[in-house]
Amino acid sequence: MEDKGFFGALFDFSFESFVFPKVISIIYGIVVVLMVIGYLSLIVFAFGQGSTAGVGAIILGPVVLILYLIMVRAWMEIAIVMFRIYDNTGKIVEMKRQSH
């Protein structure tokens, strides 16, 4: 299981190398930025509906934002764990082959 790099993995039609583990931190950063922009947009929209809605968005918004970030982070960590299980299983199989 050699590391082919980003473009090598992207054009690996045998799927021996994976792209997602290489770009997950970038994807997470983009998700965080988009969620913050969405939260700020929600505040502007809520104040357009009235001051009570705006204050509610300011108070409840961060809680919802953090919960969504936790959920996104957990799903991404689960995906990375799956890739690590794949890598470690391959290493175990290779070690077994070499010992016989």
C-alpha positions in Angstrom: 0.0 0.0 0.0 2.2 2.8 -1.3 1.3 6.4 -1.0 0.6 7.7 -4.5 -0.1 11.3 -3.5 -3.2 13.3 -4.2 -3.3 13.2 -8.0 -2.1 9.6 -8.1 -4.9 8.6 -5.8 -7.4 10.7 -7.6 -6.7 8.9 -10.9 -6.2 5.4 -9.4 -9.0 3.5 -11.1 -8.2 0.3 -9.1 -9.0 2.2 -5.8 -5.8 1.0 -4.2 -5.1 4.4 -2.8 -7.7 6.8 -1.3 -8.2 10.5 -1.8 -10.5 11.2 1.2 -7.9 10.8 3.9 -5.7 13.3 2.1 -8.3 16.0 1.8 -10.4 15.5 5.0 -8.8 18.4 6.9 -9.5 20.8 3.9 -13.1 19.5 3.7 -13.6 20.0 7.5 -12.2 23.6 7.3 -14.6 24.4 4.4 -17.5 22.9 6.4 -16.6 25.0 9.5 -16.3 28.2 7.4 -19.7 27.5 5.7 -21.4 26.8 9.0 -20.1 30.0 10.5 -21.3 32.0 7.4 -24.6 30.2 7.7 -24.9 31.2 11.3 -24.1 34.8 10.6 -26.7 34.8 7.8 -29.2 33.3 10.2 -28.6 36.2 12.6 -29.1 38.8 9.9 -32.3 37.0 8.7 -33.6 36.6 12.3 -33.1 40.3 13.0 -35.0 41.0 9.8 -37.9 39.1 11.3 -37.8 41.0 14.6 -35.5 41.7 17.5 -36.8 38.7 19.5 -35.9 36.3 16.7 -32.5 38.0 16.4 -31.7 37.6 20.1 -33.0 34.1 20.0 -30.6 33.3 17.1 -27.7 34.9 18.9 -28.5 32.8 22.0 -29.4 29.5 20.5 -27.3 29.7 17.3 -23.9 28.8 18.9 -25.4 25.8 20.6 -26.8 24.5 17.4 -23.6 25.3 15.5 -21.5 23.4 18.0 -23.8 20.4 17.9 -23.6 20.3 14.1 -19.8 20.7 14.2 -19.6 17.8 16.7 -21.8 15.7 14.4 -19.7 16.5 11.3 -16.5 15.9 13.1 -17.7 12.6 14.4 -18.7 11.4 10.9 -15.4 12.4 9.5 -13.5 10.7 12.3 -15.5 7.5 11.7 -14.5 7.6 8.1 -10.8 8.1 9.0 -11.0 5.2 11.4 -12.4 3.0 8.6 -9.4 3.9 6.4 -7.0 3.2 9.3 -8.6 -0.2 9.9 -8.1 -0.9 6.2 -4.5 0.1 6.4 -3.7 -1.8 9.6 -5.5 -4.9 8.3 -3.3 -4.8 5.2 -0.2 -4.5 7.4 -1.3 -7.5 9.5 -1.9 -9.6 6.4 1.5 -8.6 5.0 3.2 -9.5 8.3 1.5 -12.9 8.3 2.7 -13.6 4.7 6.2 -12.7 5.7 6.2 -15.0 8.7 5.2 -18.1 6.7 
